[in-house]
């Protein structure tokens, strides 16, 4: 079974689009606390519980927040299953969406491909040439663990 990670950036944007400008700053800072990927002891259930408390706090003022009480929204917290060092890489799916958009654009420009291998080669070369994918990940620190 594949694990699905929904994009926390899109969640934040969708929530902030439904609130009054006077509440945006407070809600944004609370959402950053709810979605914080830096706590090494955090797990999915804790993150989802924080999210439910946040929604229940604001649902009286913003009734449209009721839609976020569905169990499907637990999928926003699957990044907490992973080590704290890689959570920032996967808690947003923007880079995957950008890569898919580049793939679709390239395949649309080319009307025919000789073989399935040529498609794979073309898509791999696109991904390797993009400068966005060579930049370091924000606040990602890799410290190799040596096991003897």
C-alpha positions as CSV (number, residue, x, y, z in Angstrom):
1,X,0.0,0.0,0.0
2,X,1.3,3.4,-0.9
3,X,1.4,6.2,1.6
4,X,-0.2,9.4,0.5
5,X,1.1,12.8,1.6
6,X,-1.1,15.7,1.0
7,X,0.5,19.1,0.6
8,X,0.6,21.2,3.8
9,X,1.3,24.3,1.8
10,X,-2.0,23.9,-0.1
11,X,-3.8,23.2,3.2
12,X,-2.5,26.4,4.7
13,X,-3.4,28.4,1.5
14,X,-6.9,27.0,1.5
15,X,-7.5,27.7,5.1
16,X,-6.2,31.3,4.9
17,X,-8.3,31.9,1.8
18,X,-11.4,31.4,4.0
19,X,-10.6,33.8,6.8
20,X,-10.9,37.5,7.4
21,X,-7.8,39.6,6.9
22,X,-7.8,40.5,10.6
23,X,-7.4,36.8,11.6
24,X,-4.9,35.8,8.9
25,X,-1.8,36.5,11.0
26,X,-3.0,34.6,14.0
27,X,-4.3,31.7,12.1
28,X,-1.1,31.4,10.0
29,X,1.1,31.4,13.1
30,X,-1.1,28.7,14.7
31,X,-1.1,26.6,11.6
32,X,2.7,26.8,11.5
33,X,2.7,25.4,15.0
34,X,0.3,22.6,14.0
35,X,2.3,21.6,11.0
36,X,5.7,22.0,12.5
37,X,8.0,19.3,11.1
38,X,11.0,19.9,13.5
39,X,9.8,18.0,16.6
40,X,11.7,14.7,16.5
41,X,9.2,13.0,18.9
42,X,6.1,14.0,17.0
43,X,3.8,11.4,15.4
44,X,0.8,11.4,13.1
45,X,-1.8,11.2,15.8
46,X,-0.3,14.1,17.8
47,X,-0.2,16.3,14.7
48,X,-3.7,15.4,13.7
49,X,-5.0,16.0,17.2
50,X,-3.4,19.5,17.2
51,X,-5.0,20.1,13.8
52,X,-8.5,19.0,15.2
53,X,-8.1,21.3,18.2
54,X,-7.1,24.2,15.9
55,X,-10.2,23.6,13.7
56,X,-12.5,23.2,16.7
57,X,-11.2,26.5,18.0
58,X,-12.0,28.4,14.8
59,X,-15.1,26.5,13.5
60,X,-17.5,28.7,15.4
61,X,-16.2,31.8,13.7
62,X,-15.6,30.1,10.3
63,X,-18.3,27.4,9.8
64,X,-16.7,26.4,6.5
65,X,-13.9,24.8,8.6
66,X,-16.2,21.9,9.3
67,X,-15.0,20.3,6.1
68,X,-11.5,19.9,7.7
69,X,-13.0,17.6,10.4
70,X,-13.1,14.7,7.9
71,X,-10.7,11.8,8.5
72,X,-9.2,12.3,5.1
73,X,-7.3,15.3,6.5
74,X,-5.1,13.0,8.5
75,X,-3.2,12.4,5.3
76,X,-1.6,15.9,5.7
77,X,0.5,14.4,8.6
78,X,2.1,11.4,7.0
79,X,5.4,13.2,6.9
80,X,5.6,12.7,10.7
81,X,6.2,9.0,10.0
82,X,9.7,9.9,8.8
83,X,12.9,11.0,10.4
84,X,12.9,14.7,11.4
85,X,15.8,15.3,9.0
86,X,13.7,14.6,5.9
87,X,10.3,15.8,6.9
88,X,10.8,19.2,5.2
89,X,11.4,17.4,1.9
90,X,8.1,15.7,2.0
91,X,5.6,17.8,3.9
92,X,5.0,19.8,0.8
93,X,4.5,18.3,-2.6
94,X,5.2,21.5,-4.6
95,X,8.4,20.2,-6.1
96,X,6.7,17.0,-7.3
97,X,3.9,19.1,-8.8
98,X,6.4,21.3,-10.6
99,X,8.3,18.3,-12.0
100,X,5.0,16.8,-13.2
101,X,4.1,20.1,-14.9
102,X,7.4,20.1,-16.7
103,X,6.9,16.5,-17.8
104,X,3.4,17.3,-19.2
105,X,4.7,20.4,-21.0
106,X,7.5,18.5,-22.6
107,X,5.3,15.6,-23.7
108,X,2.7,18.0,-25.1
109,X,5.4,19.7,-27.3
110,X,6.6,16.4,-28.7
111,X,3.9,14.8,-30.9
112,X,5.4,11.3,-31.1
113,X,7.9,9.1,-29.3
114,X,9.7,6.2,-30.9
115,X,9.5,3.9,-27.9
116,X,8.7,3.9,-24.2
117,X,12.4,4.0,-23.4
118,X,12.7,7.3,-25.3
119,X,10.0,8.8,-23.1
120,X,11.8,7.6,-19.9
121,X,15.1,9.0,-21.2
122,X,13.5,12.3,-22.2
123,X,11.8,12.8,-18.8
124,X,15.0,11.8,-16.9
125,X,17.0,14.3,-18.9
126,X,14.5,17.0,-18.1
127,X,14.6,16.3,-14.4
128,X,18.4,16.3,-14.3
129,X,18.7,19.6,-16.2
130,X,16.4,21.6,-14.0
131,X,18.3,23.9,-11.6
132,X,15.5,23.7,-9.0
133,X,16.2,20.1,-8.3
134,X,19.9,20.7,-7.6
135,X,19.4,23.3,-4.8
136,X,19.7,22.2,-1.2
137,X,16.5,21.7,0.7
138,X,15.7,24.5,3.1
139,X,16.9,23.7,6.7
140,X,17.9,20.1,5.7
141,X,20.9,18.9,7.6
142,X,22.2,15.5,6.8
143,X,24.5,13.9,9.3
144,X,25.4,10.4,8.3
145,X,25.1,7.9,11.1
146,X,28.0,5.4,11.2
147,X,27.1,2.0,12.5
148,X,29.9,-0.4,13.6
